[in-house]
Amino acid sequence: MYKLLLAALTAGAMMVATVAQAKTLGVVALLANDALNIAVIGGATEAAKAAGWDVKVTDTQASADQANAAMNSFAAQKVDAIFVLAFASSSIGSGLAAARDAGIPVATWGGEIVPGIVVTTSGRQVGDDSVKFLIDKVGEKADVLAMTFHPGKLCIDRGIAFDEGVKGKSDVKVDYSEVTAPGQVQFGNATAAAWLTAHPTSGDKPLAIWACWDEPMQGAVAAMRQAGRTDVTTVSINGSPQALQLVKEGDLTATVWQPAYQEGKEVFQAILDSIKAGASWQPKDIQIPGIVVTKDNVDKFMAEHPNGM
């Protein structure tokens, strides 16, 4: 009996020790219900769980103040790493300071490398791909509605790519509209409806709508359906399941798929590598090419990516 009791106590102690040793990744999401945020969190979570880490997620609802508060909270909790999604590094200064003071490495998805950040990703390449496709489609004489979003660093990068893609094309007239989030789908619907009314027909000048991510475009596509319009080229970014279905149905001209799930996995691996390397670690910028998905290749793409994002 004594041996059984001792064995049970030893096993219990080992379990307690195992639990105590579990590391934690604190995730600061821009919009936790956004498809791309969900995908990158999923990739990071899979990699973290495989390494024996726990994951805690805070939804900031696109508020930089809430992002800083979440980082300060994670620092106070002594998490082992913090992963910030889609905020510019310049907007999370107090959170970065708290993490640095606590000796916690910070990774960003769509941020800039600054002191304290060990790894980041960029939305620039998919932005370049989106505007190149749009210009190739409509030519250098068009009216374009561009829906931007400056609280999100990925959208900032994509917006810079868009601006540079239309720069110097004097016959491309751009109407910019800053998306409100939460409520991005409704915003896209209302904004596109008003723009379509102001542009009743394409005439001899092609029309296009560009959005820095899929969800505002979902609203824009709904507005086009309501207006019975099929004369507008539509291009967005992310490659969410909803956007892919709209491409398949012919209502969305193109979405540029960003491999967010894989990015999440690779960012977490870089966190592990940075911890192992210590002071010798050099901050890393992860770049994974995206895919422009159109009616021509959507079936092939969906067959190769049966789980969407």
LINBELMO-V660484 format. One line per field, one symbol per residue. phi: phi as a letter, one per 20 degrees, with the letter a starting at -180 (. if undefined). psi: psi as a letter, one per 40 degrees, with the letter a starting at -180 (. if undefined). burial: # if it has 16 or more other C-alpha atoms within 10 Angstrom, else .. Layout:
phi: ???
psi: ???
burial: ???
//
This chain:
phi: .fffffffffffffffffffefecdeddefbfefgfggfffffffgffffeneecdddeelmdffffffffffffffmfeaccddmefgfecgffffffffemdfddcdncdfcgoeebbccdffffgfffffffffendcbdcedddbefdfgffffffffgffefnefeeeddebefecfnffffgffffffffffcfbflecgdbcccfbffgfgffffffffemecddfccccpmfgffffffffnecfacefdfffffgfffffffgfffffmfefdgcdecdgecfdcgfcffffffecfeme
psi: ddddddddddddddddddddehihhhhhidheeiddddddddddddddddeeiihhhhheffhdddddddddddddefieihhhheiideefdddddddddefhihiihfaihihdhdiiiieddddddddddddddeafgihhhhhigedhdddddddddddddehegdehhhhihhihiifddddddddddddddegdidbehiiihhieidddddddddddddefheehhhhaidfiddddddddeeehdiihhhgddddddddddddddddddbeehhiihhhhiahhhaddeddddddegdeb.
burial: ......................##########.###############....###.####.###.##########..############.##.#######.#.##########..################.###..#.####################.###.##.....#.#..#.###..##########.##.........###################.......##########.######..#####################..##.......###..#.######..##.##.....##
//
